Amino acid sequence: MVEWTDFERATIQDIFSKLEYEVVGPQALARCLVVYPWTQRYFGNFGNLYNAAAITGNPMVAKHGTTILHGLDRAVKNMDDIKNTYTELSVLHSEKLHVDPDNFKLLADCLTIVVAAQMGKAFTGEMQAAFQKFLAVVVTSLGRQYH
Amino acid sequence: MLSKKERELISEIWGRLTPVAEDIGAEALLRMFASFPGTKTYFSHLDISFRSAHLLSHGKKIVLAIAEGAKDISQLTVTLAPLQTLHAYQLRIDPTNFKLFSHCMLVTLACHMGEDFTPTAHAAMDKYLSAFAAVLAEKYR
């Protein structure tokens, strides 16, 4: 079981309560596809991913980014059992989508940077640590059902 | 591979940050110590508390080296030669830590630049810092 301090719990709830999912989700996914272009391999049917502008303006990327962020919501509301919260999604990503689990970390890093850009100075080192710990637990849980 | 545009972008960003080198450097280090406590083991001989003299001077050194390298990325191996020797034979910092520091530097840049830290700038910066770290570790073995 993951141990969360009061500060960590409060920080995660606070950050997510202030996020516009329809903005941050698309930005995080788009950033991942731009910064780590090999991740585009999973989105062959998304149309034009030819350059940064195309990726950022792509409606399928935006829609999927929002979906992903809403998926994170499950962990935010279930911090004491993130492992089991993502059993099905882990199986899905492994068996059906065949996504290399290393990619989860790449997206998590991009999300951290999007949140940092949005919050600016308010995103302190301690908040960053809490946010990264949360995402690390999510990433591990998503990789758990791979075999 | 860094394109000409990317090199110019990187050079421009670091040129702008040189006047606040110690703030940027100290912040990146602090973020790294908070998120990755194992990295503190390399600093047991220094005072690395919030904006301590050691932290500021150390942060400044690192950022100035990164900025210097950014002026002519094609010459990175030449520019970093003395630092290569220092890290290989004296400091012997495990190169995994370079990745951790680079990540925290990117977060620091995002906090300071906000929207200006576009996906394109982020990609270029990540590539540059990776190249910088690779050159730094070249003499390790």
Interface residues (C-beta under 8 A of the other chain):
Chain A: A30 R31 V34 V35 A52 I55 T56 D109 T112 I113 V114 A116 A117 Q118 M119 G120 K121 F123 G125 E126 Q128 A129 Q132
Chain B: E27 L30 R31 F33 A34 S35 H103 C104 L106 V107 A110 C111 H112 M113 G114 E115 F117 T118 P119 T120 H122 A123 D126
